[in-house]
């Protein structure tokens, strides 16, 4: 008997029902899971939107606070402004004014809003001028336009107005911003500025003169030596001419007394009248020469010590340098040697007294710098370069310290002991040279010692009459 294979069990009604509903249950479970995911996404999106709203609200509050601070700042600035301010449309309708304008006109600031700027002017000319400004609006700025504003009592107030175009965020012109100030205040300010400028010029001249007098005080010995030679010459000649006058008087007395011829001739020989007459012309010429030399020195001294009057004329630069060197070198002593070689016929235009002060200051600084050196020497050389003359002053001193090179021409800077320098010499010299169209520089020579370079423009032909220094 053969065994039959197992057959599937018979399907019951329950099993058939379960088989029918199994796919539906799976579908329901899958549907429930998808719906929950969608709601979770919605909730997350709502949280994000809520967080964004909170951040926007915080940012908005911060911006509002900043805006309020800015408005308060602008309001305080406008209130404290002493200048007048008008903000108006392109048609001239007033949108805002500050308290300075309302106070000047004697009205309430709020009463001006909505009116036109043309109502503020006191005369027809000002209104017409303002009308042209608004009619010709091209984005340009108007400066210092003087007009007449009308005060509450009807009087006219002259003001200087400036007009600037006002734009929105996209660059469209919205109107004008008008600022101004009463002309009376401007005039007072200009007068105060002019007085301050004059006081500054006076102080500058006083400083230059004080430094000049300080330099002159140190050069008294050199000047006295320069004066001593011609004065001694004049004195000696005068004493000789006095003796000659006494002998001539004796001889003339004998002539007038009709002394016999033989006695007169004997007296003539005794008094050496013939030799006296031969010697007299040279004595007179020498006396005149000494007097002229004294006069020239005194005249140069007066020009140097006198208060500057912005003198400008042609003069020989070599004579000014030579005179300055003589005065300083004599005062510095015989151990200070100065060698200078300048081209002949160099003429510059300006004040010889001022440029002599510059050269004397440079020579005096060289004398002070070499005071402790084994060799005290100053070499002055010059040459013409194009339309300028360049004069170089090189001393045998230790040179200029690197840290001091940038401060040499600063006012009141000095490396000299107290009582030996004011600290103004080089600063004033720098200004004098600059006013003469030149340049003064300082440095160290490659072979040692300080090197100052003075560059001045040559006198242009036809610029002025040439004259000696």
Beta strands, then each sheet from edge to edge (+ up, - down):
strand 1: 84-89
strand 2: 94-97
strand 3: 142-150
strand 4: 156-167
strand 5: 173-182
strand 6: 313-316
strand 7: 337-341
strand 8: 347-350
strand 9: 377-385
strand 10: 388-395
strand 11: 439-444
strand 12: 450-457
sheet 1: 2+ 1- 5+ 4- 3+
sheet 2: 6+ 8-
sheet 3: 7+ 9+ 10- 12+ 11-
end
